[in-house]
Amino acid sequence: MRRVLSPSTAAAIVAAVAVLCVAFTAGVAAAPDAGAVPAESAGNGPVTSDAVPSASAEECGPGDGTELVGCWNGTHYEESVDFAETDGLNETQLAALTDLTMARVEHVRQRPFREDVPVETVTRSEYLNDTASGNGSEAFRRWNDQVWEALFVVGDDANANSEIDSVFGGAVSGFYSPTADQIVIVVPDGESPDIDPSTLAHELLHAMQDQYHDLTDPRYVGATQDGDLAVDGIVEGEAVHVEERYAARCADNWTCAEPPESGGGGGDVPDFNFGILQTVLQPYGDGALYVRELRDEGGWAAVNETMNDPPASTAEVIHRDPDYEERSVSFEDAATGGWETYADQGVDGAETAGEASMFVMFWYQSAGVRFDSGYEYSVLEPDRSPAENYNVHFRTDAELQTRGLYNYAHPVTEGWAGDELYPYRNGERDGYVWATEWQTEGDAAAFRDAYVRMLTAHGDGDYTEGTVYEIGEESDFPGAYGVERDGTSVTITHAPSPAGVLELRPDADLALPDADGGADGDGGSDSGDDGDVSDGTDGADGANGSDDGNESGDRANESDDGNESGDGTDGADRANESDDGNESSDTAGSTPGFGVAATLVSVMAALGLFTRRST
């Protein structure tokens, strides 16, 4: 399923995460070229043989068939909605809106639908009952808990699947089902259907993708978390790109239906796990940029080719590089003492987190400057405040046509080449080994240094190179951690106790801490002059002497103006702390002001992304 998240259960989500929102109304600001779409060409990229010109109004009539573009069931794309949407839509109005939206999606996408797309509605309670079967087996849930704990997003005492449900469970507004070949719109109990045109256009584009590419094909379900996000970089990226061009036409010369009321315009920030949410949102921004670049260079044919051969990693989408180099990860299970992997979960027991999830991991450590229950640590850039670390997520030198962007690129994670995360179990004890591979030794050192900063931020002691590090029970991530770097490889091991770390990695070059919390003096790679990472804020050269341009002091995206995506709507109370002492109190407890005032957040369903491998 392709689901759309809306703020139906928490109106404040609009203000909190609306950067990927768009209202299809005449008030949407269009980019200079976005609205100028002549009938013969729906875009600015090269016109290729698969781009079909739109029909004129005179050519459009009942029974026009499927060969015409911009005309569906006798409705031409230049027609207007002629009914008031004051109290929901009746069946006839919903059908009319669907025909008009299909004609317009055809015109923007320069491709005809092959068949009708049924649009059904279900009530919120019906939807919740249908999706209340649980997220996989107990083994999967335990395995998945370790994945999200390894990402320092879901704490030891929390349940990852419950956290995912808390983000998405009551806020899905619609989805396209490729198995049923229909769109389902979720409406409030006891109310008539009230359809947001953006939801409908987005899901209709997925229906068109399904008609041409078959979204039930296994290539559209990644075997790993990173793989799923990567695939959705093209699937959701194309849908967002078309949404934007649709919205631009509404702003330019189309009469478009007003979106439904959101049910509120403010309030407290929802008690969501924004680490999970921001991970899921990655394909919608980076994917749209990726599709726009594909189309600018090769027209819709290039988009079609990429749909047929989807991206393999989020790194490919983030950097818009179809030839992005990955490397094999070297890992051999040598655990002793009764530890075992989950052979039936993931890919032979392993998950691949990928660059997007790793970036969110480090960024999330500063999200407490905005959201309750978050952390206020400087991990990505230790010489800057938590508020500025938080703002790294919003600094981007690119922008979409009608909305702001999130940033997922940073020197700490952009050298990703591969990773395999193996959750382990041993009776009631849980642990994991996370093997990562990087493009250069400097990239590996930058990641390792940031990870150590994250550990020491959650701990209460200094880090000693070559020694297992412990975090106390008062933390959300208690236990023992071993961090090893060997050239371009970084391996992280976690267990409840230091002895457990060495059971999981008996060949690790790590020493146990002594009773006083320091090294026991006999082991590890405690050589050189950089073993005193102390409070984890020495990211300039780290424990491995990285001096290859990965220092936090020369980040390319550190401009002092906040880089607010160009729409002027998201910079009022963020990123302007950079010149005034960087006090996080400027933003703590406030509702973030990024994104346009909109009524829809378009994201993929958690059940589709994070439980696809459950057994």
C-alpha positions as CSV (number, residue, x, y, z in Angstrom):
1,M,0.0,0.0,0.0
2,R,1.0,3.6,-0.5
3,R,-0.5,5.6,2.3
4,V,-0.8,9.3,3.0
5,L,-0.4,10.7,6.5
6,S,-2.7,13.6,7.5
7,P,-3.1,15.5,10.8
8,S,-6.5,14.1,11.4
9,T,-5.7,13.0,15.0
10,A,-3.3,15.8,15.9
11,A,-3.7,19.2,14.2
12,A,-0.4,20.5,15.4
13,I,1.5,18.1,13.1
14,V,0.9,20.6,10.4
15,A,3.1,23.1,12.1
16,A,5.6,20.4,13.2
17,V,6.3,18.6,10.0
18,A,4.7,20.5,7.2
19,V,7.8,21.1,5.1
20,L,6.7,18.4,2.7
21,C,3.1,19.7,2.7
22,V,1.3,21.4,-0.1
23,A,-2.3,22.7,-0.4
24,F,-3.7,22.5,-3.9
25,T,-5.3,25.9,-3.9
26,A,-4.9,29.1,-5.8
27,G,-2.7,30.4,-3.0
28,V,0.2,28.0,-3.6
29,A,3.3,29.9,-4.8
30,A,4.6,28.6,-8.0
31,A,8.2,28.6,-9.2
32,P,8.7,30.9,-12.2
33,D,8.5,28.1,-14.7
34,A,6.4,25.6,-12.9
35,G,3.0,26.9,-13.9
36,A,3.8,27.6,-17.5
37,V,2.9,24.1,-18.9
38,P,1.5,24.3,-22.4
39,A,-0.9,21.7,-23.6
40,E,1.7,20.1,-25.8
41,S,4.3,19.7,-23.0
42,A,3.6,19.2,-19.3
43,G,7.2,19.8,-18.3
44,N,10.5,21.6,-18.8
45,G,12.6,18.5,-19.5
46,P,13.3,17.1,-22.9
47,V,10.2,15.9,-24.8
48,T,10.8,12.3,-25.6
49,S,8.8,9.8,-27.7
50,D,7.0,8.5,-24.6
51,A,5.7,12.0,-23.7
52,V,2.2,12.3,-25.3
53,P,0.7,15.7,-26.1
54,S,-2.5,16.5,-24.3
55,A,-5.8,16.5,-26.1
56,S,-7.8,19.7,-26.8
57,A,-11.1,20.3,-25.2
58,E,-12.8,19.7,-28.6
59,E,-11.2,16.2,-28.8
60,C,-12.4,15.2,-25.4
61,G,-15.7,13.5,-25.1
62,P,-17.6,10.6,-23.5
63,G,-16.1,7.3,-24.4
64,D,-12.8,8.9,-25.5
65,G,-10.9,5.8,-24.6
66,T,-7.5,5.6,-23.1
67,E,-5.4,6.9,-26.0
68,L,-6.0,10.6,-25.2
69,V,-3.9,12.5,-22.6
70,G,-5.6,15.1,-20.4
71,C,-9.1,13.7,-20.9
72,W,-10.9,11.2,-18.8
73,N,-14.5,10.0,-19.0
74,G,-15.3,13.1,-21.1
75,T,-13.7,15.5,-18.6
76,H,-11.0,17.8,-19.9
77,Y,-8.1,18.9,-17.7
78,E,-8.9,22.6,-18.2
79,E,-12.4,22.2,-16.8
80,S,-13.2,23.4,-13.3
81,V,-14.8,21.9,-10.2
82,D,-18.3,23.3,-10.2
83,F,-19.7,22.1,-6.8
84,A,-19.3,23.6,-3.4
85,E,-17.3,21.4,-1.0
86,T,-18.9,22.6,2.2
87,D,-20.1,19.4,3.8
88,G,-18.2,16.6,2.2
89,L,-18.6,15.0,-1.2
90,N,-21.5,12.8,-2.3
91,E,-20.8,9.9,-4.6
92,T,-21.5,11.8,-7.8
93,Q,-19.2,14.7,-6.7
94,L,-16.4,12.3,-5.7
95,A,-16.6,10.6,-9.2
96,A,-16.5,14.0,-10.9
97,L,-13.5,15.1,-8.9
98,T,-11.7,11.8,-9.6
99,D,-12.3,12.2,-13.4
100,L,-11.0,15.8,-13.4
101,T,-8.0,14.9,-11.3
102,M,-7.1,11.9,-13.5
103,A,-7.3,14.2,-16.6
104,R,-5.0,16.7,-14.9
105,V,-2.5,14.1,-13.7
106,E,-2.4,12.8,-17.2
107,H,-1.6,16.2,-18.6
108,V,1.1,16.9,-16.0
109,R,2.7,13.4,-16.4
110,Q,2.2,13.3,-20.3
111,R,0.9,9.8,-20.1
112,P,-2.6,8.4,-20.2
113,F,-4.2,6.1,-17.6
114,R,-5.0,2.7,-18.9
115,E,-8.1,2.1,-16.9
116,D,-10.3,3.7,-14.3
117,V,-9.1,3.9,-10.7
118,P,-11.8,3.2,-8.2
119,V,-11.8,5.5,-5.1
120,E,-13.4,4.2,-2.0
121,T,-13.8,5.6,1.5
122,V,-13.6,4.0,4.9
123,T,-14.1,5.5,8.3
124,R,-11.3,6.1,10.7
125,S,-12.5,3.3,13.0
126,E,-12.8,0.9,10.1
127,Y,-9.3,1.6,9.0
128,L,-7.9,1.2,12.5
129,N,-9.7,-2.1,12.9
130,D,-8.4,-3.4,9.6
131,T,-4.8,-2.5,10.5
132,A,-4.8,-3.6,14.1
133,S,-3.4,-7.0,13.5
134,G,0.1,-6.1,14.9
135,N,3.5,-5.6,13.3
136,G,4.8,-9.1,12.7
137,S,5.9,-11.9,14.9
138,E,7.4,-11.5,18.4
139,A,10.8,-12.4,16.9
140,F,10.5,-9.6,14.4
141,R,9.4,-7.1,17.0
142,R,12.4,-7.9,19.2
143,W,14.8,-7.8,16.2
144,N,13.3,-4.5,15.1
145,D,13.6,-3.0,18.5
146,Q,17.4,-3.6,18.4
147,V,17.6,-1.9,15.0
148,W,16.0,1.3,16.2
149,E,17.9,1.2,19.5
150,A,21.1,0.9,17.5
151,L,20.1,4.1,15.7
152,F,19.6,5.8,19.1
153,V,16.1,6.7,18.1
154,V,14.0,4.3,20.2
155,G,15.2,3.8,23.7
156,D,15.7,0.5,25.6
157,D,12.5,0.8,27.5
158,A,10.4,1.7,24.5
159,N,8.9,-0.5,21.8
160,A,9.8,0.4,18.2
161,N,6.6,-0.9,16.7
162,S,4.5,1.0,19.2
163,E,6.5,4.1,18.4
164,I,5.9,3.6,14.7
165,D,2.2,3.2,15.4
166,S,2.1,6.3,17.5
167,V,3.4,8.3,14.5
168,F,1.2,6.8,11.9
169,G,-1.6,4.7,13.4
170,G,-4.3,7.3,13.6
171,A,-3.2,9.8,11.0
172,V,-3.4,8.0,7.6
173,S,-5.7,9.9,5.2
174,G,-5.5,7.6,2.2
175,F,-3.6,5.0,0.3
176,Y,-3.4,3.3,-3.0
177,S,-3.5,-0.5,-2.9
178,P,-1.8,-2.1,-5.9
179,T,-3.2,-5.5,-5.0
180,A,-6.8,-4.2,-5.1
181,D,-6.1,-1.6,-7.8
182,Q,-8.0,1.1,-5.9
183,I,-7.5,4.2,-3.8
184,V,-9.0,4.2,-0.3
185,I,-9.6,7.5,1.5
186,V,-9.9,7.5,5.2
187,V,-12.6,9.9,6.5
188,P,-13.7,10.8,10.1
189,D,-16.4,8.7,11.6
190,G,-19.9,10.0,10.9
191,E,-18.9,12.5,8.3
192,S,-19.3,12.6,4.5
193,P,-16.1,12.2,2.5
194,D,-14.1,15.4,2.2
195,I,-11.1,14.8,-0.1
196,D,-8.0,16.8,-0.2
197,P,-7.0,17.1,-3.9
198,S,-3.3,16.6,-3.1
199,T,-4.1,13.2,-1.5
200,L,-6.1,12.2,-4.6
201,A,-3.5,13.4,-7.1
202,H,-0.6,11.7,-5.2
203,E,-2.4,8.4,-5.0
204,L,-3.6,8.6,-8.6
205,L,0.0,9.0,-9.7
206,H,0.7,5.8,-7.8
207,A,-2.1,4.1,-9.6
208,M,-0.6,5.2,-12.9
209,Q,2.8,3.9,-11.9
210,D,1.1,0.6,-11.1
211,Q,-0.6,0.4,-14.4
212,Y,2.7,0.9,-16.2
213,H,5.2,-0.8,-13.9
214,D,3.2,-3.1,-11.6
215,L,4.0,-1.9,-8.0
216,T,3.4,-5.5,-6.7
217,D,6.7,-6.5,-8.4
218,P,9.3,-7.5,-5.8
219,R,11.7,-4.8,-7.1
220,Y,9.5,-2.2,-5.4
221,V,10.0,-3.7,-1.9
222,G,13.5,-3.4,-0.6
223,A,15.0,-6.2,1.3
224,T,16.3,-3.8,3.9
225,Q,15.3,-0.5,5.5
226,D,17.7,1.4,3.3
227,G,16.6,-0.5,0.3
228,D,12.9,0.3,0.9
229,L,13.7,4.0,1.4
230,A,15.8,4.0,-1.8
231,V,13.0,2.4,-3.9
232,D,10.6,5.0,-2.6
233,G,13.0,7.6,-3.7
234,I,11.8,7.0,-7.2
235,V,8.2,5.9,-6.4
236,E,7.4,8.7,-4.0
237,G,9.8,11.1,-5.7
238,E,7.8,10.9,-8.9
239,A,4.5,11.4,-7.1
240,V,5.8,14.5,-5.2
241,H,7.2,15.9,-8.4
242,V,3.9,15.5,-10.2
243,E,2.1,16.9,-7.1
244,E,4.2,20.0,-7.3
245,R,3.6,20.7,-11.0
246,Y,-0.1,20.1,-10.3
247,A,-0.1,22.6,-7.5
248,A,1.8,25.1,-9.7
249,R,-0.9,24.9,-12.3
250,C,-3.5,25.5,-9.5
251,A,-1.6,28.6,-8.6
252,D,-1.3,29.7,-12.2
253,N,-4.5,29.1,-14.2
254,W,-6.5,26.1,-13.0
255,T,-9.5,26.4,-10.7
256,C,-8.8,23.8,-8.0
257,A,-10.9,22.4,-5.1
258,E,-10.0,23.8,-1.7
259,P,-8.6,21.3,0.7
260,P,-10.7,20.2,3.7
261,E,-10.3,22.0,7.0
262,S,-7.5,20.4,9.1
263,G,-9.4,20.4,12.3
264,G,-7.2,23.0,14.0
265,G,-4.4,25.4,13.4
266,G,-2.0,25.0,16.3
267,G,-1.6,23.5,19.7
268,D,1.1,21.4,21.3
269,V,3.5,19.5,19.2
270,P,2.3,15.9,19.0
271,D,4.0,13.3,21.1
272,F,5.6,11.6,18.1
273,N,9.0,10.1,17.7
274,F,10.4,12.5,15.2
275,G,13.4,10.4,14.5
276,I,11.2,7.8,13.0
277,L,9.1,10.4,11.1
278,Q,12.1,12.2,9.6
279,T,13.6,8.8,8.5
280,V,10.4,8.0,6.6
281,L,10.2,11.4,5.1
282,Q,13.5,11.2,3.3
283,P,12.3,9.8,-0.1
284,Y,9.7,12.6,-0.4
285,G,12.2,15.4,-0.6
286,D,15.4,13.8,-1.9
287,G,13.3,11.6,-4.2
288,A,11.5,14.6,-5.7
289,L,14.9,16.3,-6.4
290,Y,16.2,13.1,-7.9
291,V,13.2,12.8,-10.3
292,R,13.4,16.4,-11.2
293,E,17.1,16.0,-12.2
294,L,16.4,12.8,-14.1
295,R,13.6,14.5,-16.0
296,D,15.7,17.7,-16.7
297,E,18.4,15.5,-18.2
298,G,16.5,12.8,-20.0
299,G,12.8,13.6,-19.9
300,W,10.1,11.3,-18.6
301,A,11.9,8.4,-20.4
302,A,14.7,8.7,-17.8
303,V,12.1,8.6,-15.0
304,N,10.6,5.5,-16.5
305,E,14.0,3.8,-16.8
306,T,14.7,4.5,-13.2
307,M,11.3,3.1,-12.2
308,N,12.2,-0.1,-14.0
309,D,15.6,-0.2,-12.2
310,P,15.0,1.5,-8.8
311,P,17.8,3.0,-6.7
312,A,19.6,0.6,-4.4
313,S,20.5,2.9,-1.6
314,T,19.4,6.2,0.0
315,A,22.9,7.4,-0.7
316,E,22.1,7.1,-4.4
317,V,19.0,9.3,-4.0
318,I,20.6,11.8,-1.5
319,H,23.5,12.5,-3.9
320,R,21.4,11.9,-7.1
321,D,24.1,9.5,-8.4
322,P,22.8,6.4,-10.2
323,D,26.4,5.0,-10.2
324,Y,26.9,5.5,-6.4
325,E,29.6,3.0,-5.3
326,E,28.7,0.5,-2.5
327,R,31.1,-2.0,-1.0
328,S,30.7,-5.4,0.5
329,V,30.7,-5.4,4.3
330,S,33.0,-7.9,6.0
331,F,31.4,-9.6,8.9
332,E,31.7,-13.1,10.4
333,D,29.6,-14.2,13.3
334,A,32.0,-15.3,16.0
335,A,29.8,-14.8,19.1
336,T,30.3,-17.0,22.1
337,G,28.4,-17.5,25.4
338,G,25.1,-18.4,23.9
339,W,24.5,-15.3,21.7
340,E,22.6,-15.9,18.4
341,T,21.4,-13.8,15.5
342,Y,17.9,-13.8,14.1
343,A,18.6,-15.9,11.0
344,D,15.0,-15.6,9.7
345,Q,14.8,-11.8,9.9
346,G,16.1,-9.2,7.6
347,V,18.8,-10.5,5.2
348,D,20.2,-13.5,6.9
349,G,19.6,-11.8,10.2
350,A,20.9,-8.3,9.2
351,E,19.4,-5.0,8.6
352,T,21.0,-2.2,6.5
353,A,20.3,1.2,7.9
354,G,21.9,3.3,5.2
355,E,23.0,6.9,4.9
356,A,19.6,8.5,5.5
357,S,18.9,6.6,8.7
358,M,22.5,7.3,9.9
359,F,22.1,11.0,9.4
360,V,18.8,11.0,11.3
361,M,20.5,9.1,14.1
362,F,23.0,11.9,14.7
363,W,20.6,14.7,14.0
364,Y,18.0,13.3,16.4
365,Q,20.4,13.8,19.3
366,S,19.7,17.6,19.1
367,A,15.9,17.4,18.4
368,G,15.1,18.2,22.0
369,V,15.5,21.9,21.2
370,R,12.2,21.6,19.5
371,F,10.4,18.5,20.8
372,D,9.7,17.3,24.3
373,S,11.4,14.1,25.3
374,G,14.1,14.7,22.8
375,Y,17.9,15.2,23.4
376,E,19.9,18.4,23.3
377,Y,23.3,17.2,22.3
378,S,25.7,18.5,19.6
379,V,26.8,15.4,17.7
380,L,27.0,16.3,14.0
381,E,29.0,19.5,14.7
382,P,30.4,19.5,18.2
383,D,31.6,23.1,18.1
384,R,28.1,24.4,17.5
385,S,25.1,24.5,19.7
386,P,22.4,21.9,19.8
387,A,20.0,24.4,18.1
388,E,22.5,24.7,15.2
389,N,23.0,21.0,15.0
390,Y,19.2,20.7,14.8
391,N,19.2,23.2,12.0
392,V,21.6,21.2,9.9
393,H,18.6,19.2,8.9
394,F,17.1,22.3,7.3
395,R,20.1,23.7,5.5
396,T,20.0,22.8,1.8
397,D,21.3,24.5,-1.4
398,A,18.4,23.0,-3.4
399,E,14.7,23.5,-3.2
400,L,11.5,22.0,-4.5
401,Q,9.2,24.2,-6.5
402,T,6.4,24.6,-3.9
403,R,7.8,23.5,-0.6
404,G,10.8,23.5,1.7
405,L,13.2,20.7,2.0
406,Y,14.9,18.6,4.6
407,N,18.6,17.9,4.3
408,Y,20.1,14.4,4.8
409,A,23.6,15.0,3.6
410,H,26.5,15.7,6.0
411,P,30.2,15.0,5.9
412,V,29.8,12.7,9.0
413,T,27.6,10.2,7.0
414,E,28.0,11.1,3.3
415,G,30.9,8.7,2.9
416,W,28.7,5.7,3.5
417,A,29.6,2.6,1.4
418,G,27.6,-0.1,3.2
419,D,26.5,-1.5,6.5
420,E,25.0,-4.6,8.1
421,L,23.4,-4.4,11.5
422,Y,23.0,-7.8,13.3
423,P,20.6,-7.9,16.3
424,Y,21.5,-10.7,18.8
425,R,19.6,-12.4,21.6
426,N,20.8,-14.5,24.5
427,G,17.9,-15.5,26.7
428,E,16.4,-12.3,27.9
429,R,19.5,-10.3,26.9
430,D,19.7,-8.3,23.7
431,G,22.6,-6.9,21.8
432,Y,23.9,-6.1,18.3
433,V,26.9,-5.9,16.1
434,W,26.9,-3.2,13.5
435,A,29.5,-3.5,10.8
436,T,29.9,-0.4,8.6
437,E,32.0,0.3,5.5
438,W,33.1,3.8,4.2
439,Q,34.5,5.2,1.0
440,T,37.7,6.5,2.6
441,E,39.6,6.2,5.9
442,G,38.7,9.8,6.6
443,D,35.0,9.0,6.1
444,A,35.3,6.1,8.5
445,A,37.0,8.3,11.1
446,A,34.4,11.0,10.8
447,F,31.6,8.5,11.4
448,R,33.5,6.9,14.3
449,D,34.2,10.2,16.0
450,A,30.5,11.3,15.7
451,Y,29.4,8.0,17.1
452,V,31.8,8.4,20.1
453,R,30.4,11.9,20.7
454,M,26.9,10.4,20.8
455,L,27.9,7.8,23.3
456,T,29.6,10.2,25.6
457,A,26.7,12.6,25.3
458,H,24.4,9.9,26.7
459,G,27.0,8.7,29.2
460,D,28.6,10.4,32.2
461,G,32.2,9.6,31.7
462,D,35.1,10.2,29.3
463,Y,35.8,7.9,26.5
464,T,39.1,5.9,26.5
465,E,40.3,4.7,23.2
466,G,40.3,0.9,22.9
467,T,38.1,0.4,25.9
468,V,34.5,-0.7,26.1
469,Y,32.4,2.3,27.1
470,E,29.5,2.1,29.5
471,I,26.3,4.1,29.7
472,G,24.3,4.0,33.0
473,E,20.8,2.8,33.6
474,E,19.5,6.4,33.8
475,S,20.0,6.7,30.0
476,D,17.5,5.6,27.3
477,F,20.4,3.6,25.9
478,P,22.1,1.8,28.8
479,G,24.7,-0.8,28.5
480,A,28.2,-1.4,27.1
481,Y,29.5,-0.3,23.7
482,G,32.6,-1.3,21.8
483,V,33.8,0.9,18.9
484,E,36.5,-0.3,16.5
485,R,37.9,1.3,13.4
486,D,40.1,-0.6,11.0
487,G,40.9,1.5,7.9
488,T,37.6,2.1,6.1
489,S,35.6,-0.2,8.4
490,V,33.9,0.8,11.7
491,T,32.3,-1.9,13.9
492,I,30.0,-1.1,16.8
493,T,29.1,-3.8,19.4
494,H,26.5,-3.4,22.1
495,A,25.5,-5.6,25.0
496,P,24.1,-5.1,28.5
497,S,27.6,-5.5,30.0
498,P,31.2,-5.0,29.0
499,A,31.7,-8.8,29.2
500,G,28.8,-9.2,26.8
501,V,30.5,-7.0,24.2
502,L,33.5,-9.3,24.2
503,E,31.3,-12.4,24.0
504,L,29.7,-10.9,20.9
505,R,33.1,-9.9,19.5
506,P,35.7,-12.2,21.1
507,D,38.4,-11.1,18.7
508,A,37.8,-7.4,19.2
509,D,40.9,-5.4,20.1
510,L,39.0,-3.9,23.1
511,A,39.8,-3.8,26.8
512,L,37.3,-4.0,29.6
513,P,36.9,-1.0,31.8
514,D,38.3,-1.3,35.3
515,A,36.3,-1.0,38.5
516,D,37.0,2.8,38.6
517,G,35.5,3.3,35.1
518,G,38.8,3.5,33.2
519,A,40.8,1.1,31.1
520,D,42.2,-2.0,32.7
521,G,45.5,-1.1,31.3
522,D,46.3,-4.1,29.3
523,G,44.7,-4.0,25.9
524,G,43.0,-2.2,23.2
525,S,44.5,0.1,20.6
526,D,45.2,2.7,23.3
527,S,48.2,4.0,21.5
528,G,48.9,7.3,19.9
529,D,48.2,10.7,21.4
530,D,44.5,10.9,20.7
531,G,43.0,8.4,23.1
532,D,41.4,11.0,25.4
533,V,38.2,11.7,23.4
534,S,36.9,13.0,26.8
535,D,33.5,14.6,26.3
536,G,33.2,13.6,22.6
537,T,33.7,17.0,21.2
538,D,37.0,16.6,19.4
539,G,35.6,15.9,16.0
540,A,38.3,17.9,14.2
541,D,40.7,15.0,14.0
542,G,39.1,12.2,16.1
543,A,40.8,9.2,17.5
544,N,42.3,8.3,14.2
545,G,43.8,11.6,13.1
546,S,41.4,12.3,10.3
547,D,42.5,15.5,8.5
548,D,40.9,15.1,5.1
549,G,38.3,17.7,5.1
550,N,35.8,16.1,7.4
551,E,36.3,18.5,10.2
552,S,33.1,20.1,11.5
553,G,34.6,23.6,11.2
554,D,34.4,23.6,7.4
555,R,31.1,22.1,6.6
556,A,29.9,23.3,3.3
557,N,26.3,23.7,4.5
558,E,27.1,25.9,7.6
559,S,25.9,29.3,6.2
560,D,24.8,31.7,8.8
561,D,21.5,32.6,7.2
562,G,19.9,29.3,7.9
563,N,19.3,28.5,4.2
564,E,15.5,28.4,4.6
565,S,14.6,26.6,1.4
566,G,13.7,29.9,-0.4
567,D,10.0,30.2,0.5
568,G,10.4,32.6,3.4
569,T,8.0,30.7,5.6
570,D,10.3,28.6,7.7
571,G,13.0,30.8,9.1
572,A,11.2,32.9,11.8
573,D,12.3,30.9,14.8
574,R,15.1,28.6,13.7
575,A,18.6,29.0,12.3
576,N,18.7,32.6,13.4
577,E,20.3,31.5,16.6
578,S,23.7,31.2,14.9
579,D,24.8,34.7,15.6
580,D,23.6,35.2,19.1
581,G,25.4,32.8,21.3
582,N,23.5,29.7,20.1
583,E,21.2,29.4,23.1
584,S,19.0,26.4,22.6
585,S,16.5,28.1,25.0
586,D,15.4,30.3,22.0
587,T,13.7,27.3,20.5
588,A,13.0,24.9,23.3
589,G,9.3,24.2,23.7
590,S,8.2,26.2,20.7
591,T,6.4,24.9,17.7
592,P,8.8,24.8,14.8
593,G,8.1,27.3,12.0
594,F,9.2,25.3,9.0
595,G,7.1,24.6,6.0
596,V,4.1,26.1,4.3
597,A,0.7,26.4,6.0
598,A,-0.8,23.2,4.7
599,T,-3.2,20.5,5.4
600,L,-1.4,17.4,4.3
601,V,1.7,15.5,5.1
602,S,2.5,12.9,2.5
603,V,4.5,10.0,3.8
604,M,4.7,6.3,3.3
605,A,3.0,4.0,5.7
606,A,5.1,2.6,8.6
607,L,3.4,-0.8,8.2
608,G,4.6,-0.9,4.6
609,L,8.2,0.3,5.3
610,F,9.1,-1.2,8.6
611,T,7.3,-4.5,8.8
612,R,7.8,-5.8,5.3
613,R,10.2,-8.5,6.5
614,S,8.2,-9.7,9.5
615,T,7.7,-13.4,9.8
